[in-house]
Amino acid sequence: MALLSGKRCLVFDAGDGLGAALASTLQAAGPQVWRAGAGGDGAFSGGADQVDGVFAAARGALGGLEAVIGPAPQLDASLPAHWQIGQFAALAARHGELTAAIGQAALAGLAGPGAVCFLGSVWGLAGSPDSGLAGGALAALGPLTKALALQGVAQGVRVNAVYLGLIDTPAMRAWCAQRGQIAGIAHDVFARTAAKVPLGPAGTSQEAAGRLASLNKERAR
């Protein structure tokens, strides 16, 4: 990843292990990284109202930015009979408003050509009875990413979204356990789900981080 050398990157960390792995992977490839989130370089708890402050702090520390990677999505499990309107609104606001805020700040604040990468989930593309609420809240990612990408191309800013599958993180294991409770399954739901992956076991944070880092290379296609 030599083309990443010398770049300055902001990583939004949702605290699930993926953000820390991504920051480490990027640093090994050469960029300067400023990580927003618990254990990182600055505070971030998932609010869209924090985005401008995070960008300002990152630019101040690094002297500018060429790449931004959004936080991993927050999943929740509940069956339709138990859906709460407020719960949907909170999830939708977290993902939709946060994506819009990061995209807007990136187009305004990147130093020349650069890259933005948002993180979504395959459960935002196709739902199941217990994932429909969270999946619906994640569904806005596609249209928002496309709008930002079409706007960003004029200034040389690439905007992509990566839809994560089964990645072995504490957050994913907790979500699988939640789904198991709803379905009345006593066995390890994460292991059961991983066994259904056609190409093998669940992905790791490090594997996902490597793919994400490649999207931020200069001239990446």
Disulfide bonds with the S-S distance in Angstrom:
none
